[in-house]
């Protein structure tokens, strides 16, 4: 149950953190530091342009080309990274799919959830979910990594 709860809590925490960051006045153009960073024994949330992937992020799970990392939620056995920017979400999702398959991940399922295309991959004990969504001229790609072991 603990892993399922963390899997479900990641997107909720990310959404709350993004809402909080959206209410802030922003950061200085000279500072790439995150706008919001919260850590606890259960994990961490980092929101803003200074966000970095956690050390536990699998090196064979790439970032989408041309999109900036905006936030990361890390709960130990799962992590969620949100990338945003101008671009084509479908192309970014297809690029990630090709890279994950080239890195040995097997595509498990693809579904459409509202405006988002969500694809799930599996390699050994690592599940990766890529959600790509277009909003006007901007692309949003969420990459979720879950360690199943």
Phi, psi and omega in degrees: 000324182301315180294320179296319180295316178297320179299319181281329183285330183307304179298325179294317179294319179298316179299315179297318180295320179294321177297318178298315181294326179295337179274349182282167183278358180094182181238166180294146178295338180278347186245117177274011183294149177301148177284326181221133176217123181228132178230148174210183178291341180275344182151201182212158175228130176229127181232129176134175186292344178269007182301145176227150176291146179292158178302333181281355181296128181298132182293343180266012174252104187279169173268152176289140179296135171081359180247143182270139175291123184251333181198155179219134171243124181234121180243024179093287181264003173211154179212146179233129178240133179247126178246136181224155173157172177293139179154186183257109183297320180297318179294320179296318178295318179294322178296314178298319179302312181298319181292318179296317178297318178297332179271009174097006177277143177258132176289128182260318183196154173225135180216160173252124178240100186063229180277358185261141171260123184243126179235134181250137181234156178220136173216118182052244182252025179239123175254134179236132176241128179245122178243121182240131183220136179260133174229100185062235180266004182257145178251143175233122179233123177250128179244121180247130179243128178234127175269116189274346184293000000 
